Amino acid sequence: MKDEPMDKEDILKELSELHKLDYDYADGRILGSMCTQAHPFAKEVYCKFLDSNLGDPGLFKGTKYLEDEVVKSIGNLLSLDEAYGNIVTGGTEANIMAVRAARNHARKYKGIVDGEIIIPSSAHFSFKKAADMLNLKIVEANLDENYKMDVESVKELISDKTVAIVAIAGTTELGLIDPIEEISKIALENNIYFHVDAAFGGFSIPFLKEAGYDLPVFDFSLEGVCSITVDPHKMGLAPIPAGGIIFRKEEYLQVMAVDSPYLTVKTQSTIVGTRLGAASAATYAIINYFGKKGYSRMAQELMENTYYLKDGLQEIGYEIVCEPELNLLAFNHPNVETHEFAEKLEKFGWKVSIAKCPTEAIRVVLMNHIKRSHLKELLEDLKEIY
Ligand code: 0PR
């Protein structure tokens, strides 16, 4: 900070120079991101609610209503009539809240002190943060031959210290959906909290299923599912940061509640105190603007782009790691090592991401900013590299 105030113009000039260093989604070159350009309408609404603080919801009753409505709508989408939860900063915070609820519940009702959580080896690294913060031990379940959480491995890992089982609906690296129905049964039989991380898949699986895609059940219609993470700032097209955590029962929020005596509400269950109302307002706006039909159209278009890229790659001779279930494709050059291959793509100006689990591969998340024209250019470059 300088001693003297600066001119707005000078500040803006400096900011715009720095902004130019950022990549722009609109270039269609960012291939590995699960975020994308937020919809302009959502951005407009977001700006109107910048001062709304859901940390003290009694002061912002309108915004609190919007958060509750968004939670209800997402809950409905996931087959839950009465949903509880919050709009938080993203999948990481949502997952931490779910694990915290599970830990506190197990501590209260089962007396478990040094708890363990069972996650698939394909789980997002946010669970490592959660375990670290909440003093839990991670127990990693194997993947089966289709790179999904191995059900037998889950059974073997259950112990009297297990506080939660986690499965993924749309894995970060391959976009696959774990066998959630079977794991839900196991969780129920063993009376263990079951969390589904649908941070990525939550805003597409329900719409694709509705459109006739043959995808497995992953939501609250399965009795064992206690909570689901769904991120509006991924396929929901809400501005970052907007994550969602939905609980089946209010008691999962209650076991996390701490007293907040001088606020307009007497307890708080979220991790963050002062927190964004803008994310809830923008998400409310965008989900109503799109409606189920809008999201369904978008989810199908993204799948069509995924198949287009898959076919194009295979025609040239590239190898697909697995059949895509969602709008994410991982592939390799048949002879060139993945990092070397990635470097070649970078030289053509593509911003690529390398998957590590289960094998190294270039991973493309077919988000909204990647248009058919970009895919054509990508395939041309890939032809040249091959
Ligand atoms: N759960 C799953 C299944 C995820 O894929 C992610 C994020 C999270 C939880 C955590 O969500 P937040 O990042 O919202 O806390 N997956 C990507 C990742 O971190 C997100 C991402 C976004 C990556 C943009 C790159 C990028 O440019 O790997």
Boltz pocket constraint, residues with backbone or C-beta under 6 A from the ligand:
constraints:
  - pocket:
      binder: B
      contacts: [[A, 32], [A, 33], [A, 34], [A, 35], [A, 89], [A, 90], [A, 91], [A, 92], [A, 93], [A, 95], [A, 124], [A, 126], [A, 168], [A, 170], [A, 171], [A, 172], [A, 197], [A, 198], [A, 199], [A, 200], [A, 231], [A, 243]]
      max_distance: 6.0
